Amino acid sequence: DGEYIYHTELDNETSIDPNTYATAEFMPDKSLGVAKTQDNKVMILGRYTLEYFIDAETDDFSFRRLERRAQKIGIVATHAKCEVAGKFYITGGRKDEGLGVHIIGVGSSEKVSTREIDKILETYTEPELSDMRMESRMDGDVTFLIVHLPNDTLCFNETVAKKFGVSVAWSILKSDVAGDTPYRGINGVFDANRGQWMYGDKQNSNIGYLDDTVCTQYGEIVEWIIYSPLFKLDKMSINRLEIETIPGHTVLDDAKVAISFTYNGLTYGKEWFDMYGEPLDYGKNFGINRIGG
């Protein structure tokens, strides 16, 4: 209920004794979420605190607080947490600091959100984030963390972060071409019978399967936007910009690709279009010469 912690009767999982309860007392903050660790410890996540309890089979309340495991960090909403391979990611932070995305370890935490991600989180009030969600997906050897905000969907590639750092591990997911509609897929579940991930749809009751052979979302086309770093060239120029692709492996014409340039990061010049690839055109070379200067 935000203040008290209850558990079911040990001999009757459908019954709760209202007189058997405890509180998270590390700091006087509201308890927002509950989770369980791999070693069967119970995590009580407050707005600014994290406490652990263990089943000690004591009288009255059966769980005992592990005082030395408490941490001064918490979550912003009930579902602002996600377990990934035995560790927990949370969206929240410490008291008197801004929101961020953190990895929780034993007695420690590590921030993984970048300045750009923190700026997106800052656009929301805490009440607006009360229904945010976090989920994960392991696809082969790649692990993704997906953060669903009211108007944005953020994706953290844990595998990329381990190899190249968190600064290049974040992306923003969207579900349209002309606008910034938040990513529609949510609540992913792995279907063992089909060997595919199954996702719901934020817009309606659609159910979709993650399919690497198509680039649409629920039958509708979408776009990818890729930004390069900003280079200060002064009077120099770039001889050639090339995008490495795997062309030709399609039964239909692939989408068009557009390139445009900016000198200030705000306004962009005329877009240059080319076909991304065509069926059986394995030698497609996608690039543009003589940029800037």
C-alpha positions as CSV (number, residue, x, y, z in Angstrom):
1,D,0.0,0.0,0.0
2,G,3.0,2.3,-0.2
3,E,3.7,2.2,3.5
4,Y,3.3,-1.3,4.9
5,I,4.6,-4.6,3.6
6,Y,2.5,-7.7,3.9
7,H,2.9,-11.4,3.0
8,T,0.5,-14.3,2.7
9,E,0.1,-16.9,5.3
10,L,2.7,-19.6,5.1
11,D,0.1,-22.4,5.2
12,N,-2.5,-20.5,3.0
13,E,-1.3,-18.5,0.0
14,T,-4.7,-17.0,-0.4
15,S,-4.9,-15.5,3.0
16,I,-3.2,-12.3,4.4
17,D,-3.2,-11.4,8.1
18,P,-3.6,-7.6,8.3
19,N,-1.8,-7.7,11.7
20,T,1.3,-9.2,10.2
21,Y,3.3,-6.5,8.5
22,A,6.5,-4.5,8.4
23,T,7.8,-1.3,7.0
24,A,10.8,-0.2,5.0
25,E,12.5,2.1,7.5
26,F,15.8,3.1,5.9
27,M,14.3,6.5,4.9
28,P,10.8,7.8,5.2
29,D,10.0,7.5,1.5
30,K,7.0,5.7,-0.1
31,S,7.5,2.0,-1.1
32,L,6.7,1.7,-4.8
33,G,7.8,-1.7,-6.0
34,V,8.7,-5.2,-4.9
35,A,11.0,-7.7,-6.7
36,K,12.9,-10.9,-5.9
37,T,16.6,-11.6,-6.4
38,Q,18.1,-14.8,-7.8
39,D,19.0,-15.9,-4.3
40,N,15.4,-15.4,-3.1
41,K,15.8,-12.1,-1.3
42,V,12.9,-9.7,-1.4
43,M,13.7,-6.2,-2.7
44,I,11.5,-3.3,-1.5
45,L,12.1,-0.3,-3.8
46,G,11.1,3.1,-2.5
47,R,11.4,6.4,-4.2
48,Y,14.8,7.0,-2.8
49,T,15.8,3.8,-1.1
50,L,16.3,0.1,-1.7
51,E,16.0,-2.5,1.1
52,Y,16.4,-6.2,1.1
53,F,14.5,-8.7,3.2
54,I,15.1,-12.5,3.8
55,D,12.7,-15.1,4.9
56,A,13.8,-15.8,8.5
57,E,10.5,-17.6,9.6
58,T,10.3,-15.3,12.6
59,D,7.1,-14.7,14.7
60,D,4.6,-12.2,13.4
61,F,6.3,-10.9,10.2
62,S,8.3,-13.7,8.6
63,F,10.9,-11.6,6.8
64,R,13.9,-9.9,8.4
65,R,15.5,-6.8,7.0
66,L,19.2,-7.0,5.9
67,E,20.4,-3.7,7.2
68,R,23.8,-3.8,5.6
69,R,22.4,-4.3,2.1
70,A,20.3,-1.1,2.1
71,Q,21.0,1.5,-0.6
72,K,20.1,5.2,-1.0
73,I,18.6,4.9,-4.4
74,G,15.1,4.2,-5.6
75,I,12.6,4.1,-8.5
76,V,10.2,6.7,-9.8
77,A,7.3,4.3,-10.4
78,T,6.1,0.8,-9.6
79,H,7.2,-0.6,-13.0
80,A,10.4,1.5,-13.3
81,K,12.5,-1.7,-12.8
82,C,13.5,-4.7,-14.9
83,E,15.6,-7.8,-14.2
84,V,18.2,-8.6,-16.8
85,A,20.3,-11.7,-16.4
86,G,20.3,-11.6,-12.6
87,K,20.8,-7.8,-12.2
88,F,18.2,-5.0,-12.1
89,Y,17.9,-1.9,-14.1
90,I,15.9,0.9,-12.6
91,T,14.7,4.4,-13.6
92,G,15.0,6.7,-10.7
93,G,17.8,8.0,-8.6
94,R,18.9,9.4,-5.3
95,K,17.3,12.2,-3.3
96,D,18.2,15.7,-4.5
97,E,19.4,14.4,-8.0
98,G,17.8,14.1,-11.4
99,L,16.3,11.0,-12.9
100,G,18.5,8.5,-14.6
101,V,18.7,4.8,-15.6
102,H,20.9,2.8,-13.2
103,I,22.2,-0.8,-12.8
104,I,21.8,-2.1,-9.3
105,G,24.4,-4.4,-7.9
106,V,25.1,-5.8,-4.4
107,G,25.6,-2.7,-2.3
108,S,26.3,-0.6,-5.4
109,S,24.7,1.2,-8.3
110,E,26.0,2.4,-11.7
111,K,24.4,5.0,-13.9
112,V,24.1,4.0,-17.5
113,S,21.9,6.8,-18.9
114,T,23.7,9.5,-20.9
115,R,23.1,13.3,-20.8
116,E,20.8,13.1,-23.8
117,I,18.7,10.3,-22.1
118,D,18.6,12.3,-18.8
119,K,17.3,15.4,-20.8
120,I,14.4,13.3,-22.1
121,L,13.6,12.1,-18.6
122,E,13.6,15.7,-17.4
123,T,10.8,16.6,-19.7
124,Y,8.4,14.6,-17.6
125,T,7.0,15.2,-14.1
126,E,7.1,12.3,-11.7
127,P,3.3,11.9,-11.8
128,E,3.5,11.6,-15.6
129,L,5.9,8.7,-15.2
130,S,3.7,6.8,-12.8
131,D,2.7,4.3,-15.5
132,M,6.1,4.0,-17.2
133,R,7.4,0.5,-18.0
134,M,10.7,-1.2,-18.4
135,E,11.3,-4.6,-20.1
136,S,14.2,-6.5,-21.7
137,R,14.8,-8.8,-24.6
138,M,17.7,-11.2,-25.2
139,D,18.0,-11.8,-29.0
140,G,20.9,-14.2,-29.7
141,D,23.9,-12.7,-28.0
142,V,22.5,-9.2,-27.8
143,T,20.6,-7.9,-24.8
144,F,18.2,-4.9,-25.0
145,L,16.6,-2.9,-22.3
146,I,13.5,-1.0,-23.4
147,V,12.1,2.0,-21.4
148,H,8.5,3.0,-22.2
149,L,7.8,6.6,-21.3
150,P,4.5,8.4,-22.1
151,N,5.8,10.0,-25.3
152,D,9.2,8.4,-25.9
153,T,10.6,4.8,-26.0
154,L,14.2,4.4,-25.2
155,C,16.4,1.4,-26.0
156,F,19.7,0.5,-24.3
157,N,21.9,-2.1,-26.0
158,E,23.7,-3.7,-23.1
159,T,26.0,-5.7,-25.4
160,V,27.2,-2.6,-27.2
161,A,27.7,-0.8,-23.9
162,K,30.0,-3.5,-22.7
163,K,32.2,-3.3,-25.8
164,F,32.1,0.4,-26.7
165,G,30.6,2.3,-23.7
166,V,27.2,3.6,-22.8
167,S,27.6,6.7,-24.9
168,V,26.9,4.8,-28.1
169,A,24.5,2.2,-26.6
170,W,21.3,4.3,-26.5
171,S,18.7,4.8,-29.3
172,I,15.2,6.2,-29.5
173,L,12.5,3.9,-31.0
174,K,9.6,5.3,-33.0
175,S,6.7,3.9,-35.1
176,D,6.1,6.2,-38.1
177,V,7.8,8.1,-40.9
178,A,6.8,11.8,-40.7
179,G,6.4,12.2,-37.0
180,D,7.6,11.0,-33.6
181,T,5.0,8.4,-32.6
182,P,6.4,6.3,-29.7
183,Y,7.3,2.7,-30.4
184,R,4.1,0.7,-30.5
185,G,5.4,-2.7,-29.3
186,I,5.1,-3.4,-25.6
187,N,5.0,-6.3,-23.1
188,G,7.2,-8.7,-25.0
189,V,6.9,-12.4,-24.3
190,F,9.0,-15.1,-25.9
191,D,6.9,-17.7,-27.6
192,A,8.8,-21.0,-27.3
193,N,6.5,-22.8,-29.7
194,R,7.4,-20.4,-32.6
195,G,10.8,-19.4,-31.3
196,Q,9.9,-15.7,-31.7
197,W,9.2,-12.7,-29.5
198,M,5.6,-11.7,-29.3
199,Y,4.6,-8.1,-28.6
200,G,1.3,-6.2,-27.9
201,D,0.4,-2.9,-29.5
202,K,0.1,0.4,-27.6
203,Q,-2.5,1.7,-30.1
204,N,-4.9,-1.2,-30.2
205,S,-5.3,-5.0,-29.5
206,N,-2.8,-6.1,-32.2
207,I,-0.4,-8.9,-31.5
208,G,2.8,-8.9,-33.5
209,Y,5.8,-11.2,-33.8
210,L,9.4,-9.9,-34.0
211,D,10.5,-10.8,-37.5
212,D,13.9,-9.9,-38.9
213,T,12.8,-10.5,-42.5
214,V,10.6,-7.4,-42.6
215,C,11.1,-3.7,-41.7
216,T,7.5,-2.8,-41.0
217,Q,5.7,-2.5,-37.6
218,Y,2.3,-4.1,-37.5
219,G,2.2,-3.9,-41.3
220,E,3.1,-0.2,-41.5
221,I,6.3,1.3,-42.8
222,V,8.7,3.1,-40.5
223,E,11.9,5.0,-40.8
224,W,15.4,4.8,-39.3
225,I,17.2,8.1,-38.5
226,I,20.9,7.8,-38.0
227,Y,23.1,10.8,-36.9
228,S,26.8,11.0,-37.3
229,P,29.0,12.9,-34.9
230,L,29.5,16.6,-35.6
231,F,32.9,17.3,-37.2
232,K,34.5,20.7,-37.3
233,L,36.0,20.8,-40.8
234,D,36.7,24.5,-41.1
235,K,37.6,24.8,-44.8
236,M,38.2,21.0,-45.3
237,S,35.7,18.6,-46.9
238,I,34.8,14.9,-46.6
239,N,35.8,13.0,-49.7
240,R,33.2,10.3,-49.3
241,L,30.4,9.2,-47.0
242,E,29.5,5.5,-47.2
243,I,26.8,3.5,-45.5
244,E,27.7,-0.2,-45.3
245,T,24.7,-2.4,-46.1
246,I,23.9,-6.0,-47.0
247,P,22.0,-5.4,-50.3
248,G,20.2,-7.7,-52.6
249,H,18.6,-10.0,-50.0
250,T,15.0,-9.1,-50.6
251,V,12.2,-10.1,-52.9
252,L,10.9,-6.5,-53.2
253,D,12.5,-3.1,-53.7
254,D,14.1,-1.9,-50.4
255,A,13.2,1.5,-49.1
256,K,14.9,4.7,-50.2
257,V,17.6,6.4,-48.1
258,A,18.0,10.1,-47.7
259,I,21.2,12.0,-46.6
260,S,21.2,15.6,-45.6
261,F,23.8,17.8,-43.9
262,T,23.9,20.3,-41.1
263,Y,26.3,23.0,-40.0
264,N,24.7,23.8,-36.7
265,G,22.8,20.6,-35.6
266,L,19.4,22.3,-36.0
267,T,18.8,23.1,-39.7
268,Y,19.5,20.6,-42.5
269,G,20.1,21.1,-46.2
270,K,18.5,19.4,-49.3
271,E,18.1,15.6,-49.0
272,W,19.9,13.4,-51.4
273,F,18.0,10.2,-52.2
274,D,19.0,6.8,-53.5
275,M,17.6,3.2,-53.4
276,Y,18.8,1.2,-50.4
277,G,19.0,-1.9,-52.6
278,E,17.1,-4.0,-55.1
279,P,16.5,-7.7,-55.4
280,L,19.7,-9.6,-56.3
281,D,21.7,-6.4,-56.5
282,Y,24.4,-7.7,-54.2
283,G,27.0,-5.2,-55.4
284,K,25.0,-2.1,-54.4
285,N,27.3,0.6,-53.1
286,F,25.6,3.3,-51.1
287,G,27.5,6.5,-50.7
288,I,28.0,10.2,-51.6
289,N,31.1,12.0,-52.7
290,R,32.6,15.5,-51.9
291,I,30.8,16.8,-48.8
292,G,31.4,20.2,-47.5
293,G,34.4,22.4,-48.3
